[in-house]
Amino acid sequence: MIYKAYLSQSLTLKLLEPAIQSVLDNEADFEIVFALMTDENDKVAWRSAWLCEKISERRAALFKTTHFSSLISLSINTKNESMRRLALSMLTKLKFTSDIPVDLLNACYEWISSDKYPVAVQALSLGMLYQFCTIEPALKPELLAYLEDQDTIVLSAGMKSVRRNVMKKLIVR
């Protein structure tokens, strides 16, 4: 499959499925698709990120350490909130096991603290912070204190729900 040409067209999830299956059948193609996330054509880049996000749901083992680094960099440096959401979604599915990236940790706190970021970015960031607490339990009191002090009046219903669920998990552990 010629992925760049395929991702240049308008796609729905149903139309994306052949590309997903192609990568799953030919794992070497994953590198091609992953590299397209930095394509100069914003639509190709976004569709490639969407494709990679769907692949992360089905075969997370395709993602290596270098992919983690690229996704962290993308999530922190992009101005496109949809790309940030997709990168964070992949990172939360892939799960860190050690070495918490401090710049991502700080960025997640920034993203949950401002309503200028989309609710999906805020929610995924809070989920990421919770993951970090499971890796490094010493972070748990800081996150719990931050969430307890958060002004819930300005939070969306979705963020209130995610906040409540994370707080329950933090208190139980």
DRENLUM-509573 format. One record per residue: x, y, z of N, C-alpha, C, O in turn. Coordinates in pm, whole numbers, padded with zeros to 5 digits, always signed. Each point is the difference from the previous one (the first is absolute). Layout:
residues N
XYZXYZXYZXYZ/...
end
This chain:
residues 173
+00085-00118+00000-00085+00118+00000+00089+00124+00000+00103+00004+00068/-00142+00095-00142+00070+00128-00002-00073+00089+00101-00100+00064-00032/+00154-00061+00153-00069+00062+00112-00021+00150-00017-00107+00051+00031/+00208+00020-00080-00015+00145-00012-00116+00034-00094-00079+00089+00030/+00069-00159-00141-00110+00024-00093-00133-00036+00065-00099+00072-00015/+00098-00183+00086-00124-00045+00064-00044+00101+00107-00119+00031+00012/+00215+00019+00065-00032+00094+00107-00024+00141-00050-00039+00088+00077/+00061-00065-00205-00026+00132-00060-00147+00021-00029-00044+00113-00021/-00032-00221+00021-00142+00011-00030-00082+00011+00129+00047-00032+00109/-00168+00078-00125-00091+00011+00114-00034-00141+00047-00030-00088-00081/+00035+00066+00213-00020-00135+00054-00101-00001+00114-00014+00097+00074/-00054-00208-00064-00082-00031+00117+00069-00118+00068+00095-00056-00055/-00142+00019+00171+00059-00115+00068-00013-00126-00085+00091-00083-00005/-00204+00069-00062-00020-00116-00087+00102+00000-00114+00054-00105-00035/-00029+00221-00023+00098+00010-00108+00144-00012+00050+00090-00034-00077/-00068+00061+00204+00133-00012+00059+00036-00146+00027+00118-00036+00006/-00219-00047+00009+00021-00140+00037+00096-00076-00093+00084-00075+00051/-00091+00090-00184+00097-00071-00085+00145+00039+00029+00090-00084-00007/-00066+00210+00040+00136+00044+00033+00043-00060+00134+00115-00041+00016/-00206+00037+00079+00031-00061+00130+00039-00146-00022+00102-00047+00050/-00184-00024-00124+00025-00142-00024+00129-00022-00078+00073-00096+00026/-00044+00184-00120+00122-00011-00078+00124+00011+00090+00095-00077-00016/-00097+00171+00108+00113+00015+00092+00010-00120+00093+00109-00049+00028/-00223+00002+00020+00003-00117+00090+00051-00124-00072+00064-00085+00061/-00094+00074-00190+00048-00114-00080+00145+00014-00041+00069-00100-00019/-00021+00224+00004+00137+00030-00043+00062+00095+00101+00007+00121-00023/+00037-00175+00136+00045+00084+00111+00113+00096-00037+00015+00104+00064/+00064-00138-00165+00108+00089-00042-00056+00133-00052+00069+00102+00004/-00192-00103-00052-00064+00122-00049-00032+00100+00111-00026+00117-00026/+00029-00164+00150-00031+00089+00112+00094+00119+00002-00043+00112+00028/+00170-00134-00056+00098+00109+00001-00036+00106-00104+00017+00120+00025/-00066-00162-00140-00041+00092-00106-00116+00086+00048+00002+00123-00014/-00101-00188+00070-00120+00070+00047+00034+00093+00116-00048+00113+00004/+00131-00160+00088+00037+00082+00115+00074+00126-00046-00024+00109+00052/+00112-00124-00150+00077+00114-00052-00091+00103-00067+00032+00118-00003/-00144-00162-00050-00092+00092-00067-00068+00097+00098-00063+00097-00043/+00075-00122+00172-00058+00093+00097+00070+00135-00003-00053+00099+00052/+00170-00093-00113+00071+00127-00012-00001+00051-00144+00080+00086-00037/-00170-00138-00045-00011+00043-00139-00035+00148-00007-00068+00053+00088/+00116+00014-00194-00028+00143-00015-00147+00029-00027-00048+00110+00027/-00023-00208-00079-00144+00013-00022-00069-00031+00134+00002-00114+00047/-00063+00214+00012-00061-00017+00133-00107-00108+00003-00013-00072+00099/-00062+00059-00207-00106-00102-00003+00059-00140-00003-00050-00090+00066/+00157+00071-00143+00067-00130-00004+00059-00031+00137-00011-00112+00050/+00073+00212+00012+00060-00018+00132-00107-00040+00102+00020-00092+00079/-00133+00163-00080-00106-00030+00095-00059-00139-00024-00021-00076+00094/-00004+00043-00220-00056-00132-00031+00098-00111+00035-00040-00109+00041/+00167+00135-00058+00101-00098+00039-00001-00020+00152+00011-00113+00048/-00024+00222+00026-00008-00011+00146-00125-00077+00041+00003-00080+00093/-00112+00105-00163-00125-00072+00028+00020-00150-00029-00044-00084+00078/+00108+00054-00188+00029-00139-00035+00089-00064+00107-00028-00112+00044/+00131+00180-00002+00089-00054+00104-00074-00019+00132+00027-00095+00073/-00118+00186-00043-00078-00013+00124-00086-00126-00004-00011-00070+00100/-00048+00043-00214-00082-00122-00014+00088-00125+00007-00041-00103+00054/+00161+00112-00108+00094-00112+00007+00042-00024+00145+00016-00115+00042/+00003+00224+00034+00040-00014+00141-00106-00076+00081+00033-00065+00099/-00158+00075-00141-00108-00072+00070+00009-00149-00025-00041-00081+00084/+00093+00043-00200+00001-00141-00039+00134-00069+00017+00006-00120+00028/+00102+00196-00046+00133-00063+00008+00101+00099+00055+00083+00054-00072/-00092-00032+00200+00089+00096+00067+00147-00043-00009+00089+00084+00013/-00064-00211-00034+00138-00051-00006+00080+00059-00116+00122-00008-00001/-00190+00067-00097+00071+00061-00113+00075+00127+00043+00094+00042-00067/-00135+00018+00176+00059+00125+00047+00123-00030+00085-00007-00074+00098/+00118+00133-00136+00128-00018+00069+00036+00129+00074-00073+00099-00007/+00185-00100+00076+00045+00115+00078+00011+00127-00085-00037+00108+00046/+00086-00121-00167+00013+00118-00086-00136+00058-00034-00014+00121-00016/-00087-00207+00005-00135+00048-00027-00054+00077+00119-00066+00103-00016/+00095-00152+00138-00042+00070+00121+00058+00141-00001-00071+00097+00026/+00201-00088-00055+00067+00132-00001-00064+00092-00102-00022+00118+00028/-00008-00170-00145-00062+00082-00105-00140+00045+00041-00038+00114-00025/-00038-00203+00088-00136+00035+00043+00003+00104+00112-00085+00090+00005/+00182-00103+00085+00014+00099+00107+00032+00136-00061-00062+00101+00035/+00157-00099-00125+00038+00125-00066-00117+00060-00077-00024+00121+00008/-00047-00204-00081-00117+00048-00075-00104+00058+00094-00053+00109-00026/+00022-00179+00133-00104+00048+00091+00039+00133+00064-00086+00085+00022/+00212-00067+00008+00045+00123+00066+00013+00116-00099-00034+00114+00033/+00082-00142-00151+00037+00107-00093-00106+00039-00103+00009+00108-00059/-00107-00191+00037-00098+00032-00104-00091+00115+00043-00030+00018+00118/-00013+00057-00217-00100+00105+00023-00139-00052-00036-00101+00065+00028/+00096-00183-00089-00125-00061-00044-00054-00086+00114+00058-00104+00033/-00168+00146+00025-00056-00072+00115-00050-00140-00036+00000-00089+00085/-00042+00068-00209-00041-00134-00043+00119-00094-00003-00011-00116+00039/+00126+00166-00086+00122-00081+00000+00043-00029+00144+00043-00111+00031/-00053+00212+00056+00035-00020+00141-00089-00108+00061+00048-00088+00072/-00176+00095-00101-00094-00099+00054+00036-00140-00047+00002-00094+00080/+00028+00079-00209+00034-00131-00054+00131-00052+00061+00011-00117+00034/+00088+00205-00021+00129-00042+00059-00020-00043+00146+00055-00101+00042/-00132+00178+00033-00027-00036+00140-00080-00129+00009+00024-00083+00089/-00118+00065-00180-00079-00123-00001+00091-00121-00021-00014-00102+00068/+00107+00114-00162+00094-00111-00023+00086-00023+00123+00020-00115+00040/+00031+00221+00019+00087-00014+00117-00074-00066+00117+00059-00081+00071/-00185+00115-00050-00074-00062+00111-00027-00147-00027-00004-00081+00093/-00016+00045-00218-00022-00141-00033+00128-00082+00011-00005-00118+00035/+00118+00180-00066+00127-00072-00003+00058-00021+00139+00078-00093+00020/-00114+00175+00073+00040-00012+00139+00151+00003+00022+00074-00083-00051/-00033+00180+00128+00140+00011+00040+00028-00103+00108-00088-00031+00081/+00207-00022-00078+00036-00094+00106+00107+00057+00091+00014-00043+00114/+00063+00140-00163+00103+00063+00083+00041+00132-00065-00049+00037-00107/+00138+00033+00174+00055+00125-00052-00109+00097-00046-00022+00019-00120/-00042+00042+00215-00104+00098-00028+00066+00124-00061+00088+00060+00061/-00132-00021-00182+00057+00121-00060-00053+00125+00070-00120+00029-00004/+00208+00043+00069-00039+00115+00081-00067+00108-00083-00095+00063+00046/+00142-00042-00170-00063+00102-00083-00144-00036-00033-00085+00089-00010/+00056-00217-00008-00139-00042-00025-00083+00012+00128-00115+00042-00005/+00174-00077+00117-00069+00014+00129-00042+00145+00021-00114+00028+00036/+00207+00065-00057-00029+00143+00017-00105+00047-00101-00089+00078+00034/+00101-00125-00157-00096+00040-00104-00140-00050+00036-00098+00072-00020/+00088-00193+00072-00132-00053+00039-00065+00087+00107-00120+00026-00005/+00199+00018+00102-00054+00091+00102-00048+00130-00064-00105+00054+00037/+00181-00003-00132-00041+00122-00070-00131-00021-00074-00090+00084+00005/+00078-00198-00074-00119-00027-00081-00125-00020+00084-00109+00036-00044/+00123-00091+00164-00120-00017+00084-00036+00127+00075-00111+00013+00051/+00204+00081-00045-00026+00120+00079-00060+00116-00079-00031+00104+00058/+00015-00120-00188-00050+00110-00080-00116-00045-00089+00006-00105-00064/-00111+00186+00062-00114-00034-00086+00023+00038-00146-00089-00015-00083/+00208+00065+00053+00030+00031-00141+00032-00127-00079+00008+00003-00123/+00009-00115+00193+00024-00128-00066-00130-00078-00008-00084+00009+00090/+00066-00087-00196-00123-00078-00015-00017-00100+00116+00098-00045+00059/-00221+00013-00030-00032-00092+00109+00070-00135-00020+00048-00060+00096/-00042+00012-00220+00066-00129-00026+00148+00006+00038+00053-00096+00056/+00013+00207-00086+00142+00016+00036+00013+00005+00152+00091-00060+00057/-00180+00132+00008+00003+00009+00146-00020-00138+00064+00073-00039+00090/-00173-00033-00138-00032-00132+00056+00114-00100-00023+00036-00075+00091/+00019+00074-00212+00111-00091-00028+00123+00037+00083+00074-00087+00044/-00054+00215-00023+00114+00046+00082-00016-00045+00145+00096-00043+00063/-00217+00052-00012-00024-00045+00136+00019-00152+00010+00054-00050+00099/-00099-00021-00200+00024-00145-00004+00149-00032-00003+00045-00095+00065/+00030+00173-00139+00145-00019-00008+00064+00027+00136+00088-00074+00044/-00133+00180+00023+00053+00030+00133-00030-00114+00097+00084-00034+00084/-00202-00024-00095-00031-00114+00086+00093-00118-00030+00048-00067+00092/-00022+00042-00220+00095-00106-00037+00137+00025+00063+00064-00093+00050/-00021+00218-00052+00129+00034+00059+00000-00032+00150+00101-00043+00055/-00215+00066+00011-00010-00029+00143+00009-00150+00027+00048-00041+00106/-00093-00041-00199+00010-00145+00020+00144-00047-00017+00041-00100+00059/+00036+00173-00139+00141-00033-00020+00083+00053+00116+00088-00069+00052/-00117+00191-00012+00074+00067+00107-00099+00047+00108-00049+00112-00007/+00020-00199+00106-00100+00033+00102+00026+00131+00076-00092+00057+00057/+00216-00010-00056+00031+00126+00070-00070+00119-00066-00014+00106+00062/-00031-00122-00186-00071+00108-00070-00148+00009+00041-00066+00102-00023/+00016-00208+00083-00142-00008+00034-00048+00114+00090-00103+00061-00031/+00172-00029+00142-00050+00109+00086-00007+00135-00073-00091+00079+00023/+00188-00053-00111+00001+00126-00074-00122+00009-00092-00068+00103-00004/+00040-00211-00069-00115+00002-00091-00130+00009+00079-00091+00075-00038/+00081-00150+00145-00121+00004+00081-00023+00140+00057-00113+00050-00003/+00217+00013+00054-00012+00136+00054-00041+00098-00110-00083+00088+00021/+00142-00104-00139-00033+00087-00112-00148-00014-00036-00069+00100-00021/+00021-00223+00013-00140-00023-00039-00096+00048+00108-00108+00051-00031/+00145-00067+00158-00086+00048+00109-00012+00152+00000-00104+00054+00035/+00211+00014-00076+00000+00146-00001-00057+00059-00129-00018+00121-00011/-00009-00205-00085-00047+00047-00130-00141+00061+00011-00086-00054+00070/+00065+00163-00137-00131+00067-00002-00091-00078-00095+00016+00010-00122/-00108-00085+00176-00085-00087-00083-00109+00076-00074-00059-00054-00094/+00033+00175+00133-00106+00078-00068+00035+00023-00146-00089+00000-00085/+00216+00020+00054+00041+00028-00137+00023-00126-00083+00023+00008-00120/-00031-00125+00184+00025-00125-00072-00123-00044-00079-00113+00020+00043/+00138-00080-00158-00109-00057-00078-00052-00125+00072+00066-00053+00089/-00183+00007-00129-00058-00120+00061+00094-00120-00020+00017-00082+00090/+00042+00073-00207+00092-00111-00029+00122+00003+00090+00042-00103+00052/+00015+00222-00034+00118+00012+00086-00035-00027+00146+00080-00058+00073/-00199+00101-00030-00042-00027+00137-00007-00151+00023+00041-00049+00105/-00094-00023-00203-00012-00144+00011+00137-00068+00005+00023-00087+00084/+00067+00126-00174+00134-00058-00001+00072+00033+00131+00064-00087+00059/-00076+00210-00014+00062+00043+00125-00050-00084+00117+00079-00048+00081/-00210+00031-00073-00061-00079+00109+00052-00144-00003+00035-00055+00104/-00030-00005-00223+00046-00139-00012+00148-00015+00036+00038-00096+00066/+00044+00190-00109+00143-00006+00032+00019+00019+00151+00082-00069+00061/-00156+00161-00002+00013+00024+00144-00037-00127+00079+00066-00034+00099/-00171-00036-00143-00038-00125+00067+00113-00101-00006+00031-00065+00100/+00029+00052-00217+00112-00094-00017+00121+00039+00085+00068-00085+00056/-00042+00216-00048+00114+00046+00078-00021-00024+00151+00095-00032+00071/-00216+00048-00026-00029-00017+00143+00003-00147+00038+00046-00034+00109/-00094-00054-00198-00003-00143+00028+00140-00059+00007+00027-00085+00084/+00061+00131-00172+00133-00062-00008+00085+00041+00113+00115-00042+00010/
end
